[in-house]
Amino acid sequence: MHSPHDGWRHGRSIRNGYRGVTRGLALDLGSSRTRAWIPGLGIVTDAESTDDPEGGRGHGRPVRRGRIVDPESCGRMLSRIADTALGADRSETLIVLSHPVLAGPEHRAEARELLAALGTTSVIVLNSARAAAAYAGPQDGGPLLVVDIGAELTEVTLLVDGMVRDARQAETGLSDLGPAEPPTAVVRTALDMIMEMWQQDRHGAVLGALRKGPLLAGGGALRPDITNRIAVRLGVPVRLADDPATTVVRGAGLILSSALRHAAVAPALPGPAR
C-alpha cells in the first residue's frame, strides 16, 4: 500500500496556528497500550488501552488493529488520561496525537473529534513514523526507513526529508504470536514489506535508508529475537532508541515542545484601533 498523505502538514504556521496555548499533552493511542507524555515530567501514563480504570485486559478495548472501533469507550479513556495529566481545565492546551501511518481520514477525523471534546484549545494529529523519527532518527534529512512492530500492526514507512514517501501496513503483530511461538511470521511480514518497497523504489531512497540502518520502534523492537533476525536478513545494523516501545510518544512530545516554544514567542495579533 502507498500513502503520500502525511498527518502533520500545516496549512498555517506553528506561530500563527497555536497562539495562546501554554501547556500540552502528547499521546500514543495504541491497540494494546496508550502512553501519555507532558513537558517537564515525561511519560505520565503507560497503560492498557481500555476504558476500565483498573486497566483490566480485554475490557472496553476501543482501538483494534490501529483503528478506533468504539469512540464512546475511547472518549472515556482519553478523558481519564487528560484528567490525570492536565486536570479538569484543559483550556490553553495543545494535544499531539500520533496515528498509524496508513490510518484513513475517518480515523483521523474521529481522533480529532474526541480530542476536541476534551476542551482542548488545539490539536495536532501526526503519523507515528514522523514521531518516531523526531525522537530517534538521524537529523540529516535524508531517507529513513521506520519499522514499527506493535501488538496488532506492523508498519514500514519510508521518510524522505521528513515526509512520507511510501508506506506498507500489515494487520499482524506481537499479539498474534503464541506464548512460546518464535516471531517468524512477524519478521517475515516486516521483511516482505521492506523488499516490496525496495523493488518498487525508482529513486534509490530505500537503498539509501537501508545503508543507514532502519529505525525499529514499537514493542517488537524490545525483542532481540526480532531485531537480530531483521538485521541478519537485511545485512545491515538496525537503529534502536533507548526505549523502543515509547519512541513514538517521546517523538510526539518533542514535536509538542517545539510547538509550545513557538507559541510562546508568537507576536500578539494587533488589536482594534482605539
Number of C-alpha atoms within 10 A of each C-alpha: 11 13 15 12 18 18 24 15 12 10 7 9 11 16 17 14 16 23 21 19 21 16 20 26 27 30 26 27 26 25 22 23 19 21 22 26 26 24 15 7 8 14 19 14 17 13 16 22 27 25 23 17 13 10 14 14 13 13 15 18 21 25 22 17 19 23 20 22 14 13 15 13 20 22 19 19 22 22 20 18 21 23 14 12 19 16 11 13 12 18 17 16 20 25 27 27 28 28 24 24 26 23 17 13 11 11 17 21 12 14 23 17 14 18 24 14 12 20 16 19 19 20 21 21 22 21 23 28 34 26 27 27 22 20 20 21 23 14 12 9 12 14 25 32 29 26 29 30 27 26 23 19 23 27 27 27 30 25 23 17 12 20 20 23 20 22 24 21 21 17 15 20 24 20 13 15 15 9 8 6 9 12 18 12 15 22 21 15 18 22 18 14 21 24 13 12 21 17 12 11 14 9 9 12 20 27 16 14 19 20 16 18 20 27 27 28 29 25 20 24 24 18 12 10 14 19 18 15 16 20 15 11 11 17 12 14 17 20 22 20 17 10 15 23 22 22 27 32 29 27 25 33 29 20 20 24 21 13 24 24 16 18 19 16 10 16 11 9 8 6 6 5 4 3
